[in-house]
Amino acid sequence: MQPPTSLPHLADVATLERQYGARNYAPLPVVLTRGEGVYVWDDRGRKYLDMMSAYSAVSHGHSHPRLLSALIEQAQRLAIVSRAFHTESLGAFLKRACELTGMHIALPMNTGAEAVETALKAARKWSYLAKGIAAGQSEIIACEGNFHGRTMGAVSLSTEPQYRHGFGPFVPGIRTVPFGDAEALRRTINANTAAFIVEPMQGEAGIRIPPAGYLARCAEICREHRVLLIADEVQTGLGRTGKLLACQHENVVPDGLILGKALGGGLLPVSLFLARREVMSVFSPGDHGSTFGGNPLAAAVGLTALDTLFDENLIERSAELGAYLLQELRSIESPLIREVRGKGLWCGVDFDPSRVRAKEIALALLSTGILTKETHDTVIRFAPPLVVTREQLDWALARFREVLASAEAMWRINSGAFNDGPSASPRTPAGRSGTSSPASGFSEERTCASSAMDDLHDEATP
């Protein structure tokens, strides 16, 4: 079914965004107009399977009926008022979140980055009031390759050059250690260390899963030195990895917990910083706040989002279907793939950048009806809404295999690697043939893409 002709098409949308929008994103050449479940449709009526879920924000699927009903019902009654007043929905939301996570107190915010900033402020003040660190000396440890957001405090934690370039000076008192190395954490902790903030599994770094026992060992080290363990589960939390929290894979209960993305049910930004009572008790009225944080609309949707995870067994689905997806991806033998990583419905395929560009894989998948995006130039994410079915995953896997076959053929032509068999994968040294170039020209193999996508490829994606 074709949409009304009054809808803007890709050329118009791209032109308007270039003229009036800051160039802080490089979207794929597609204009999305509606979504339902695991699918979205573009301005020409074409349907796509969403395999990215807005970085876990759409874990419940697009336009979930129960969440929409909660949103509409609350919006018709009371949507936004200041936290200067009590509202009937906030307390129930915070209670449910604390009970499910094992935390004592929750502080509501909007975006994940805001919740990260809240956690940093809580850790600093706790270190002065409770641990007795001298004024101005408190330190926080983060991991290399982390992604905690792009606000000033978050980029101060970052080791990614692009996130930091031109934005200094940064928040002082930050140290970083290699992700997955618990002993490096132990060596870095000193008398002024307030907290260790960590993603149990790193997302933007390319779906990096630490060695087994890593988080549990970090928790032990933090307890030994009276250092707060703060888990950033903005992406991994709420069922994405097959548990309510990724920390639960190692039975770790952190001192502080950051939730966001899926907490808003794919409808609006909702986040929380949750912590033990000792940590959160450092806040007094006026210390911290947010005009929109904890508003009635957000509280109603957040509570419904939490309940829906359990009522519809979405966490169990993530564990079961995620294991299947990971198994199928790992069964693919391709000289283009270096590694497949993941947990639950959160998988990353790491490509050899000397043989193919991950961006070209994402564009080719787009032409077949699959939406995803590369990260760090080498990894393609597969993280569909948790309502996805096995049949839908099988369809996506078939399309992925087709794209890989085309990409591999182009690489062989460009590199002259005609004698390499299927076992010539970067995951094993066999079959490597000196130096090879990426599959430039691979995008020309995308026969299903519309002319508008092809014409605006270079303009919409720098």
Phi and psi in degrees as a GROMACS rama.xvg file:
@    title "Ramachandran Plot"
@    xaxis  label "Phi"
@    yaxis  label "Psi"
@TYPE xy
-82.9668  138.115  GLN-2
-72.6175  166.409  PRO-3
-55.9656  143.926  PRO-4
-67.0695  -13.9045  THR-5
-75.606  -13.8801  SER-6
-68.4484  139.371  LEU-7
-70.0695  141.572  PRO-8
-97.5629  -179.826  HIS-9
-55.5885  -43.3929  LEU-10
-60.2554  -44.0532  ALA-11
-66.8273  -44.5854  ASP-12
-63.15  -46.7596  VAL-13
-62.1866  -38.8602  ALA-14
-64.9359  -44.8192  THR-15
-63.8888  -42.0119  LEU-16
-66.2032  -39.5035  GLU-17
-65.8445  -35.8771  ARG-18
-76.6849  -39.3111  GLN-19
-115.693  -7.97727  TYR-20
-108.267  143.17  GLY-21
-64.8317  144.401  ALA-22
-87.5845  57.4944  ARG-23
-99.6007  4.61926  ASN-24
-136.661  154.284  TYR-25
-125.929  78.1434  ALA-26
-67.6439  153.994  PRO-27
-68.1149  156.464  LEU-28
-77.2759  74.8363  PRO-29
-154.092  144.815  VAL-30
-113.923  111.617  VAL-31
-90.7023  138.008  LEU-32
-122.017  -22.9607  THR-33
-159.251  163.56  ARG-34
-147.092  152.454  GLY-35
-156.038  122.959  GLU-36
63.9635  -124.08  GLY-37
-93.2669  1.6125  VAL-38
-111.605  151.189  TYR-39
-132.006  158.311  VAL-40
-123.997  146.731  TRP-41
-97.1566  -176.542  ASP-42
-70.4289  -7.33595  ASP-43
-107.265  7.99391  ARG-44
86.2527  6.32638  GLY-45
-80.4674  141.74  ARG-46
-100.361  140.527  LYS-47
-129.862  144.409  TYR-48
-87.7492  121.57  LEU-49
-81.3308  108.325  ASP-50
-106.308  21.1772  MET-51
-126.095  -27.899  MET-52
56.5682  33.9903  SER-53
50.5506  48.2723  ALA-54
57.5935  38.3799  TYR-55
88.6139  -4.47805  SER-56
-67.905  -22.8843  ALA-57
-110.814  40.2384  VAL-58
-61.5729  -29.8022  SER-59
-82.651  -4.2412  HIS-60
93.9255  162.322  GLY-61
-75.0613  135.032  HIS-62
53.5892  47.7948  SER-63
-59.7108  125.755  HIS-64
-56.7299  -41.5372  PRO-65
-67.2108  -39.9478  ARG-66
-70.3968  -38.5193  LEU-67
-61.531  -41.0776  LEU-68
-62.8409  -42.6665  SER-69
-63.3971  -41.5676  ALA-70
-62.4733  -49.392  LEU-71
-66.714  -43.8892  ILE-72
-60.8031  -43.8633  GLU-73
-71.0579  -39.4917  GLN-74
-63.1401  -31.8525  ALA-75
-75.5569  -16.5813  GLN-76
-102.57  -55.7503  ARG-77
-163.164  120.31  LEU-78
-103.617  -57.5826  ALA-79
-132.25  124.935  ILE-80
-141.115  164.773  VAL-81
-71.7604  155.425  SER-82
-70.3913  4.51177  ARG-83
-68.4163  -10.6506  ALA-84
-129.734  152.593  PHE-85
-76.0592  147.907  HIS-86
-130.962  155.444  THR-87
-74.3091  -19.8249  GLU-88
-95.8181  -21.2329  SER-89
-67.006  -46.8493  LEU-90
-58.4719  -43.5759  GLY-91
-64.173  -38.2602  ALA-92
-63.9013  -49.4038  PHE-93
-64.4886  -38.8747  LEU-94
-61.5315  -46.1966  LYS-95
-63.9322  -43.1195  ARG-96
-62.4181  -42.446  ALA-97
-67.0285  -42.743  CYS-98
-62.5866  -41.6304  GLU-99
-70.7352  -33.2185  LEU-100
-97.663  -11.8256  THR-101
80.5621  11.9461  GLY-102
-89.6504  165.247  MET-103
-97.683  -41.1012  HIS-104
-134.643  144.841  ILE-105
-127.174  142.103  ALA-106
-120.189  115.107  LEU-107
-82.2497  137.828  PRO-108
-132.424  -157.895  MET-109
-115.505  -67.4888  ASN-110
-93.2022  163.66  THR-111
-61.5891  -39.9638  GLY-112
-62.0485  -37.9179  ALA-113
-63.5335  -39.3554  GLU-114
-67.4798  -34.5608  ALA-115
-63.411  -46.6175  VAL-116
-59.5754  -38.6641  GLU-117
-61.6444  -43.4754  THR-118
-62.7734  -41.1375  ALA-119
-64.056  -42.2697  LEU-120
-64.37  -42.0992  LYS-121
-62.5199  -43.4832  ALA-122
-63.5623  -43.6918  ALA-123
-59.7704  -51.0444  ARG-124
-67.6184  -36.7446  LYS-125
-60.5758  -40.3801  TRP-126
-64.1011  -31.2488  SER-127
-81.8772  -45.5585  TYR-128
-80.6036  -36.1433  LEU-129
-102.863  -40.8624  ALA-130
-90.4129  -20.9951  LYS-131
83.4977  23.4031  GLY-132
-67.9775  142.055  ILE-133
-62.099  146.189  ALA-134
-53.8357  131.446  ALA-135
79.0459  5.71102  GLY-136
-110.506  -1.53239  GLN-137
-64.0345  136.986  SER-138
-123.367  150.899  GLU-139
-127.453  137.692  ILE-140
-106.281  134.789  ILE-141
-128.225  174.772  ALA-142
-101.795  146.229  CYS-143
-61.7217  141.22  GLU-144
81.8632  5.85659  GLY-145
-69.2079  159.816  ASN-146
-137.554  107.46  PHE-147
-114.787  9.24195  HIS-148
123.348  -173.379  GLY-149
-126.206  16.2957  ARG-150
-75.5105  172.024  THR-151
-61.7616  -44.044  MET-152
-64.5724  -39.8077  GLY-153
-67.1094  -42.7655  ALA-154
-73.135  -20.6059  VAL-155
-65.9302  -28.5246  SER-156
-79.4153  -22.191  LEU-157
-74.4979  152.966  SER-158
-113.825  6.10818  THR-159
-80.0405  118.757  GLU-160
-56.1189  -42.3893  PRO-161
-63.7803  -37.1649  GLN-162
-68.3669  -21.5715  TYR-163
-103.355  -24.3621  ARG-164
-59.6069  120.27  HIS-165
83.2976  5.5793  GLY-166
-113.08  3.27799  PHE-167
-75.312  171.414  GLY-168
-74.0797  155.199  PRO-169
-101.948  169.23  PHE-170
-61.0889  127.376  VAL-171
-76.2009  172.541  PRO-172
76.9388  32.2911  GLY-173
-116.313  131.974  ILE-174
-124.28  152.89  ARG-175
-128.42  149.405  THR-176
-132.823  158.073  VAL-177
-61.7183  137.771  PRO-178
-69.3877  134.213  PHE-179
91.4973  -0.782184  GLY-180
-114.266  92.4487  ASP-181
-66.6236  -34.0091  ALA-182
-68.2645  -31.1102  GLU-183
-64.6063  -36.7364  ALA-184
-62.2027  -47.023  LEU-185
-58.7049  -42.7305  ARG-186
-68.4958  -27.3704  ARG-187
-85.7816  -26.158  THR-188
-62.6116  135.997  ILE-189
-136.005  -172.812  ASN-190
-64.6968  -20.3095  ALA-191
-98.1281  5.21086  ASN-192
-74.9235  122.475  THR-193
-92.4008  -44.3564  ALA-194
-154.503  157.056  ALA-195
-118.907  115.337  PHE-196
-103.738  130.391  ILE-197
-149.512  141.604  VAL-198
-83.7765  124.103  GLU-199
-55.4799  -32.38  PRO-200
-139.846  133.398  MET-201
-85.8742  130.049  GLN-202
-92.4107  -63.6041  GLY-203
-65.4032  -20.5054  GLU-204
-74.6113  -8.06145  ALA-205
117.869  33.3156  GLY-206
54.8469  65.4159  ILE-207
-95.5677  123.539  ARG-208
-104.439  122.965  ILE-209
-73.5494  167.183  PRO-210
-59.7551  149.959  PRO-211
-56.6253  135.501  ALA-212
88.7299  -5.82644  GLY-213
-60.8491  -53.0282  TYR-214
-66.2264  -38.569  LEU-215
-62.7967  -40.245  ALA-216
-67.4434  -39.5278  ARG-217
-61.087  -39.8784  CYS-218
-62.1406  -41.2517  ALA-219
-62.7926  -45.5386  GLU-220
-62.2829  -42.5314  ILE-221
-63.8369  -40.6038  CYS-222
-63.8489  -42.2521  ARG-223
-60.7265  -32.5113  GLU-224
-107.576  9.41871  HIS-225
51.5924  54.9549  ARG-226
-116.181  135.319  VAL-227
-71.3065  133.343  LEU-228
-98.7941  114.146  LEU-229
-111.757  118.982  ILE-230
-98.5798  119.838  ALA-231
-89.3413  102.101  ASP-232
-113.729  34.3951  GLU-233
-59.9042  -42.8782  VAL-234
-93.5682  -39.2543  GLN-235
-81.9062  -20.0937  THR-236
-76.2586  167.772  GLY-237
65.4282  46.7048  LEU-238
93.8014  -10.8874  GLY-239
-57.9781  -38.1429  ARG-240
-99.7277  10.975  THR-241
95.41  1.07712  GLY-242
-131.132  160.332  LYS-243
-54.3984  -46.2546  LEU-244
-125.418  143.014  LEU-245
-63.1599  -28.6521  ALA-246
-57.2414  -29.6573  CYS-247
-70.6065  -15.4361  GLN-248
-63.2466  -24.1546  HIS-249
-120.815  19.9681  GLU-250
54.8726  38.3936  ASN-251
-98.7648  130.314  VAL-252
-110.443  108.182  VAL-253
-74.3332  169.042  PRO-254
-77.7121  -30.0153  ASP-255
-140.642  149.646  GLY-256
-138.912  134.697  LEU-257
-114.478  122.962  ILE-258
-122.334  151.779  LEU-259
-169.261  -149.745  GLY-260
43.4877  -92.0386  LYS-261
-61.4982  -18.0092  ALA-262
-62.7307  -23.9349  LEU-263
-90.8873  5.65611  GLY-264
62.0737  20.0032  GLY-265
74.8226  14.7039  GLY-266
-116.99  -34.0259  LEU-267
-161.976  161.042  LEU-268
-74.9175  125.367  PRO-269
-140.454  129.82  VAL-270
-142.485  162.871  SER-271
-141.595  142.475  LEU-272
-108.13  121.145  PHE-273
-116.365  148.037  LEU-274
-159.851  171.808  ALA-275
-65.2356  154.816  ARG-276
-58.1869  -39.0761  ARG-277
-59.7764  -37.2173  GLU-278
-73.625  -47.5877  VAL-279
-75.3121  -17.8335  MET-280
-69.3539  -8.67077  SER-281
-73.2672  -16.6833  VAL-282
-83.4725  136.584  PHE-283
-119.45  159.413  SER-284
-53.2766  127.099  PRO-285
100.244  -16.6809  GLY-286
-66.8308  -36.0811  ASP-287
-157.335  151.354  HIS-288
-177.018  179.637  GLY-289
-159.399  131.802  SER-290
-58.9393  -42.8965  THR-291
-96.1604  -18.6631  PHE-292
-59.4664  126.919  GLY-293
76.8721  17.9654  GLY-294
-66.0542  158.906  ASN-295
-55.7036  -38.1717  PRO-296
-64.9445  -47.3643  LEU-297
-63.4211  -40.9963  ALA-298
-65.0184  -41.7163  ALA-299
-65.0725  -45.0241  ALA-300
-68.6612  -42.0181  VAL-301
-61.3063  -43.6411  GLY-302
-62.5861  -43.6066  LEU-303
-66.5261  -37.4037  THR-304
-61.8198  -42.8066  ALA-305
-64.5918  -47.2563  LEU-306
-63.2765  -37.4298  ASP-307
-65.7303  -34.4443  THR-308
-54.2688  -40.327  LEU-309
-88.2168  -41.6714  PHE-310
-63.3233  -30.6736  ASP-311
-105.678  11.9091  GLU-312
53.4125  38.8681  ASN-313
-70.3038  -30.0226  LEU-314
-68.502  -43.3815  ILE-315
-64.1816  -38.6512  GLU-316
-61.5596  -40.486  ARG-317
-62.6724  -42.0663  SER-318
-65.1494  -47.5438  ALA-319
-69.1769  -53.4372  GLU-320
-72.0618  -29.433  LEU-321
-65.3597  -40.2715  GLY-322
-62.913  -39.0397  ALA-323
-65.9234  -46.0796  TYR-324
-61.1891  -44.3794  LEU-325
-63.7197  -41.8834  LEU-326
-61.6945  -44.2203  GLN-327
-67.379  -40.9173  GLU-328
-64.5809  -39.4608  LEU-329
-72.4766  -19.222  ARG-330
-78.8243  -12.2461  SER-331
-77.0184  124.343  ILE-332
-101.22  116.966  GLU-333
-147.686  135.987  SER-334
-68.8854  -7.29949  PRO-335
-87.1984  -21.2375  LEU-336
-96.7853  128.889  ILE-337
-89.9719  -40.3208  ARG-338
-163.065  150.677  GLU-339
-119.65  126.417  VAL-340
-127.893  154.729  ARG-341
163.854  174.135  GLY-342
-157.091  128.991  LYS-343
62.4966  -151.296  GLY-344
-85.8656  56.025  LEU-345
-148.408  88.4523  TRP-346
-122.801  147.962  CYS-347
-130.654  132.378  GLY-348
-106.609  117.413  VAL-349
-95.8361  118.659  ASP-350
-98.6166  150.744  PHE-351
-74.6473  111.866  ASP-352
-67.4102  -14.8041  PRO-353
-79.5921  -9.57494  SER-354
-116.613  -29.392  ARG-355
-160.06  148.374  VAL-356
-92.29  133.486  ARG-357
-60.938  -32.2262  ALA-358
-61.3372  -38.7597  LYS-359
-67.4013  -34.5415  GLU-360
-64.6541  -43.2372  ILE-361
-62.2657  -41.3965  ALA-362
-66.4613  -39.6312  LEU-363
-66.565  -40.5065  ALA-364
-62.7118  -39.2854  LEU-365
-56.4788  -41.9377  LEU-366
-68.1637  -20.9197  SER-367
-93.8126  -5.07855  THR-368
102.538  23.6364  GLY-369
-122.391  130.509  ILE-370
-102.161  123.708  LEU-371
-159.744  -177.395  THR-372
-150.113  148.561  LYS-373
-79.9291  158.543  GLU-374
-133.439  140.279  THR-375
53.8868  28.983  HIS-376
68.4184  -6.73019  ASP-377
-127.807  -14.9488  THR-378
-116.125  133.024  VAL-379
-104.052  131.244  ILE-380
-92.468  141.005  ARG-381
-125.221  101.579  PHE-382
-142.951  72.3815  ALA-383
-71.9244  165.879  PRO-384
-54.8531  148.438  PRO-385
-68.8819  -7.85174  LEU-386
-86.8393  2.11812  VAL-387
-60.7239  150.704  VAL-388
-104.246  166.02  THR-389
-63.8638  -37.5499  ARG-390
-63.2248  -39.9247  GLU-391
-67.1462  -37.4567  GLN-392
-65.0337  -40.8286  LEU-393
-61.269  -40.2558  ASP-394
-62.6701  -44.5997  TRP-395
-64.1807  -40.791  ALA-396
-63.7529  -38.5153  LEU-397
-63.5091  -42.4341  ALA-398
-64.8755  -39.2064  ARG-399
-63.5661  -41.5336  PHE-400
-63.2925  -39.3302  ARG-401
-62.2246  -44.451  GLU-402
-63.3552  -42.3441  VAL-403
-61.6058  -41.0697  LEU-404
-61.3865  -43.0914  ALA-405
-66.0117  -42.6125  SER-406
-65.44  -40.2834  ALA-407
-65.9219  -40.287  GLU-408
-61.5737  -43.0315  ALA-409
-65.0194  -40.6817  MET-410
-61.7186  -41.6582  TRP-411
-64.2657  -39.0124  ARG-412
-64.5872  -45.8652  ILE-413
-69.361  -33.7388  ASN-414
-99.7394  -12.2432  SER-415
73.5042  22.0511  GLY-416
-88.6252  55.3675  ALA-417
-76.3036  -18.5426  PHE-418
-93.907  -4.15752  ASN-419
-76.6284  126.64  ASP-420
-85.4691  -176.612  GLY-421
-59.595  -24.9184  PRO-422
-77.5472  -5.05757  SER-423
-79.3479  64.6694  ALA-424
-103.747  145.168  SER-425
-58.8647  -15.8095  PRO-426
-71.7953  -15.2563  ARG-427
-133.163  147.032  THR-428
-63.6192  -22.7682  PRO-429
-58.6317  139.302  ALA-430
91.9416  -6.75709  GLY-431
-67.8328  135.87  ARG-432
-126.344  83.2716  SER-433
57.566  -134.657  GLY-434
-100.069  146.818  THR-435
-140.741  157.684  SER-436
-103.198  155.742  SER-437
-59.9706  161.672  PRO-438
-76.019  62.9684  ALA-439
-63.713  140.008  SER-440
92.4772  -5.5803  GLY-441
-60.2054  -33.7767  PHE-442
-61.6638  -23.2624  SER-443
-69.2639  -14.9448  GLU-444
-80.3901  -5.6043  GLU-445
-80.8926  85.2031  ARG-446
-76  -19.1641  THR-447
-88.4267  -10.5651  CYS-448
-71.8521  146.392  ALA-449
-74.7798  159.984  SER-450
-62.7632  -31.6554  SER-451
-63.8192  -40.5544  ALA-452
-63.1199  -45.54  MET-453
-64.4876  -44.1174  ASP-454
-64.991  -33.709  ASP-455
-103.284  9.07153  LEU-456
-54.3399  -52.7637  HIS-457
-68.2292  -31.9361  ASP-458
-76.6296  -40.2653  GLU-459
-84.7221  -20.6752  ALA-460
-128.699  97.7531  THR-461
